[in-house]
């Protein structure tokens, strides 16, 4: 009798759970472009699960993105994510009976999911909503991440030595870290006691939480409070520039190496995050590292082979082009010489001691010609005689012909 009652209760509970699951957990499999409208009963216990079946990994889907979008009139809904409907149901059951708030969770109405893995998202809401899956075969943002990563990796050496980059980085860091600096100075006003450190620790979590909210509502903040945002950026940027100007750009070679390696690491992170196909992203990073560290003669080997195989056609200059090129290059070299002699790198007094005619050197530095009148006359006479000899030679050859 006792065993019979237990069996009946077990069957009843199993049927009850299956009924509850069928009522509260409705599974829908969506594909590219599919939309599904949901009108909940209003009890708040309905759980709709929307699943996307991941496709097989392939190179042609390296930069593909799958976007899950929920069109909801408010933020009064809860999302549960898992690899299968059972995982979603487990998360739903676990959070239904336990109070586990997460102040750092920001509800996004549109986010990307992995296109190569099965993904299910459960939605619990009272108000009606619409769910939309969209597949982008060639995501522009992923290509942008790839391009930025490659460019940052290849230009890291030049940027680490660039003064303008040092100032821009310092000013940007000052603007972003200004909130932390304000908290640091405020902490100096409080007595150094253990409970104060606890309060400050709680303050850091509050700053992170506010930062998440600001990041999610950055467009609204910039639109409605653009004047305050502009003044904040100008003031913090000016203070940061003063500090950067006081300390000057980086001069130590080891510091430059650290900056270069940090930029290269950020570039590789950008490349890795440019694709959900992690194997392909790692292959791109390996190819980039190998090509970057190849010896220069190996890099130039294909170009040299191409030049030997298909040599470029040599175009000879005419007399007029040769003369114009000589005049242009001579004027350019003289300007560079004047610039060097006027720079701090040149010791003018030491140079003047080595010259025979200092007055002529001073006249050249003031912009006058580097040739004297006698030298110009001698040059023109030489050119005239050379031209006459060439004409006579050509005339004799024509007579012989």
N, C-alpha and C positions, 0 to 999 in steps of 0.2 A: 504493500500500500504506500509506504513512504517513498520507495523507489519510483512508483508510478506518478506520485505528485511531483517529484523532482523532474521527471522526464517531461511532464506537461508544462511545468514552469520553464524549463529550458527551451522547449519548442516555442512557447509563447514569447519568451524574451528574444529569441532569434528572429521570429517573424516581426516583432515590434521594431527591432533594430534595423531589419531590412526595409520595413515600411518607412521608418524615420529617414534612413539613408536615401531612399528613393524620393522622399518628399523634399528633404532639406539639401540634398546634394544631387543636382541635375548637371550632367556632363554634356558639353557641346564641343564638337571638334570643328575648328574653324580653319580656313585656308586663306590664301592671298585675297585681300579685298572683301572678305566676308564681314557682314555686320549682323549683330544680333541685339534685338531690343528686349529688355526685361522689364516687366511690370510686377514688382513683388506684391505679396499678399498684404503686407503691412505689419506682420507680426515680428519682423526682424530676425526670424529664425531661418529664412530661406537662404540657401547657399547655392549659387550658380557657379559651376566650374567650366572654364573655357580652356581647351587644350590645343596646343600646336605640336604637330608631329615633326620632329627634326628630320632634315634630309641628310643624305650621305655626304661626307666631306669631299670637296673637289676644289681644284685650283680656280675654276671659273667662279666659285662662290666665295672667294677670299674676302672680298669687300662687300658682302651681302649683309643686310640688316633686316631684322624683323621687329616691328614696332607694335606694341600693344597699347591701345588708346581706350580710355573709358570716358565717355561723355556723361558727366553727372552734374546736376544743378548745384551741388554743394560738396563739402568735404566729409559729409556724414556717411561714410562707408568704410569697410575694412577689407583689405586684400590678404590673401593667403597664397603662397607660392610653393610649388613642389614639382617633382618630376613625374608624378602620376596623380590621378584622382584620389587614390588612397592616401597619398602623402598630404594632399590638400585637406581631405576629411580628417586626418589625424591632427593637423595643425588647428583646424577649426574646433575639433572636440577638446583639444588641450587648452586653447585660449578661451573657450566658452565658460569654463568653470574656474579659471584662474585669472586673477587680476594681474596682468603683466604689462603695464604701460611702458612705452619707450619714448622719452621726450625728444630723442634725437631722430625719430622717424618722421620724415616729411612726406606727405602723400603726394605722389606724382600721378597726374592723369595721363601721362604718355611716357613710356620708357621702353628701352630696347631689351630684347631677350635673346638668348643664344639660338642661332638658326640651325645648329647642328645637333642639338639635344632636345629630347621631349620635354616640354614645359607646360605645366598646368597652373592656372591662376584662378583662385576662387574669390568671388565677390559676394559680400553680405551687405545689403542695403535695404532701407525702407522705401526710399524714393525710386522712381523709375530711372533707368539709365540705358545707355547704348554702348556696346563693346565692339571694337573695330580692330582687326588685324591687318597690317599692311606690310608687304614684303618689298624692300628696295634692293634690287640686284646689284646696283653700283652706288654705294653710299658716298656722297660728296664729302661728308665730314670725315669719313675714314680715309679717303684719299688725301684729304688735307692734313690729317694727322701723319700719314706716311710721308708726305712731302716736307712737312715741318720737321719731322724727326730726322730725315736724311740731310736736309739743309743745315739743321742745328749740329748734327754730328760732324759734317764736313767743314763747317765754318767755325768750329769751336776754338781751334788754334788761333785764328785771326781775331775772333771776338774777345778772347782772353787777354789780348794785348791792345785792344782798342780802347782809347780813353773815353770816347763818347759812350760806348757800351757800359763802361764802369759807372759813369755818371747816371745814365738811364736806369741801370740796375739798382744803384743806391737810392735814387729818388723813388722808384717803384717799391722797393723794399720798405722805405720809410713811410710811404703812404699806407701800405698794407699793415705794417707793424705799429702804426701810431696808437691803435687801441691798446696794445700790450704795454706800450711805453706809458700811457696815461694810467693804466692799472698799477704799474710799477711805482710811479710817483705817489699815487694815492695810498699805496701800501706803506709808504714811509711815514704817513701821518698817524698810523695806528700803532699802539704798543706791541712789542714783539712777544706775544704770548701764544701758547699752543692753539687756543681756540680761534685766534685770529688767522692762523695759517689754515685752519679748517674752513673758515669763512671765505678766505681767498681761494682755496681749492674749489669750493662751491661756486665762487664767482667765475672761475675759469670755465666750468661746465656751462654756466649761464651764458658766457660770451660765445662759446661754441654753438649753443642752441640758437642764440640770436643771430649768429653768423649764418646758420642754415636758413633761418627765416628770411634774412636779408637777401641771400643768394637766390632763393626761390621767388622773391618779389622784387628783384632788382629793377625790372622794367617799370613797375608801378612806382617805385621810389624815385627813379631817375625822372620819370614824367611829372610826378606831382611835387617833388621837392628838389628840382634840378638846381635851383639857386643855392640851396644849402649844400648840396653835393658838390657844386662847383667851387664854392668858397672853402669847403673842407679840403678838397683836392689841392687847391692853390696854396693854402696855408701850410698843409703838411708837406707838399712838394717843395715849397720855398725853404722850410726848415731843413728838409732832407738835403737840398742842394747846398745849403750853408755848411752842413757837416761834411758833405762830400768834398766841397771846395777847400775846407779847412785841412782835411787829411790828405787830399789829393788822390790821384789815381794809383792803382797798384803798381809797384815797382819791383817787388821781389819775384824772382823767377819761380820759386817753389809755389808761391801763392797763385801765380798765373797758371802753373801746371794743375793745381787743385781746381781752379775755375774751369780750365779746359776739360778735365776729366769729369767734372760735375755736369757740364753742358753736354758732353758726349753720352753720359749716363741718362740724362733727361731725353736726349734724342733717341736712344735705344728704347726707353720706356714708351715714348710716343709711337715708335714703330710697332712695338709689341701690342699696344692698345689700339692699333689701327685696324685690327682684324680679330674676329672671333675664332678664326682658324689658327690656333696657337702654333701648330707645327709650321705652317707657312710663314707666320710672323717671325718665328725663331730662325727659319731658313733665310729670310731676308736680312736679319741681323748678322748671321754668320757670313753671308756673302759680302755684306758691307764691311765687316771687320777684315775679311781676307783681302778684299780689294784695297782697303785703306792702308794695310800694312805691307802690300807688295812692294818690292824694290822698284825704283823709278825706271830702270832699264827694262824690266819686265812689262811695265805699263806702256812704255814707248815702243815695244817690239811690234805690235800690230800696225801702228802708225808708220814705223820705219819700213816694214815689209810692204805696206801699201804704196809708199813713196817709191821704193825700189821697183815694185811691180808696175806701177803706173806713174812714172815721173811726170811732174807738172811741166807744162810748156813754158819755156823761158822767153820772156818778151824783152827785147833790147830797147834801150832808151834812145830817142833821137837826140840830136845835138841841143835842141831847144829844151827838151825835158831834162837832159843832163845838167844844163846850165841853171834851170829853175830849181832843181833839186839841190844843187850845190849852194845856191844863194839862200834857200830856205834853211837848210841844215846848218850853214855857217852862222846865220842870224840866231838860230835857236841855241847853238853852242855858246855864242858870245853872251846871250842873255843869261844862260846858266852860269857862265863864268862870273858875270857881274853879281849875280845873286849869291854865289858862294863867297866871293871876296867881301861882300857886305855883311855876311852872316857871322855870328860869334865863333863858328868853327874855324874861321880863317884868322890867323895872326897877321894883321896888315903891316905892322912895323917889321916883323921878321921877313915878310915877303918883300917889303920895300928895300931892305938891305941887300937882297939878291938881284935887284934890277939895276940896269945901267941908266935908264932914263925914268926917274920917279915922276917927273912932271907929265910925261906921256901916259904913264899908268893912271895918274889922277884924272887926266883928261878923258881916258877911256872909261873910268868909273863914273864920270859925270854924264856919260851917254854919247860922247863923241866917237868918231871912227877910230878903229884900231890901226889903220894904215895912214901913213903920211902922204903928202902930195907926191913926193918923188917915187914912193913905192907904187902908188896908183898909176903914175905915168909909165913906170917901168913895166908894170903888169899889162897895161893896155898895149904898149909897144910889142911885148912878147906875143900877146894874143893876135895882134895884127900880122906880125911876121909869120906866125904859125899858120894862120888862115891863108896867107898868100902862098906859102909852100904847098899846102894841100891843094889849092886851086891849080897851081902849076903842075903838080904831079898828075892830077886828074886830066889836065889838058894834054900832057904828053902821052898818057895812056890812050886817050881818044884818037890822037894823031896816028899812033902806031896801029890802032885798030883800022 
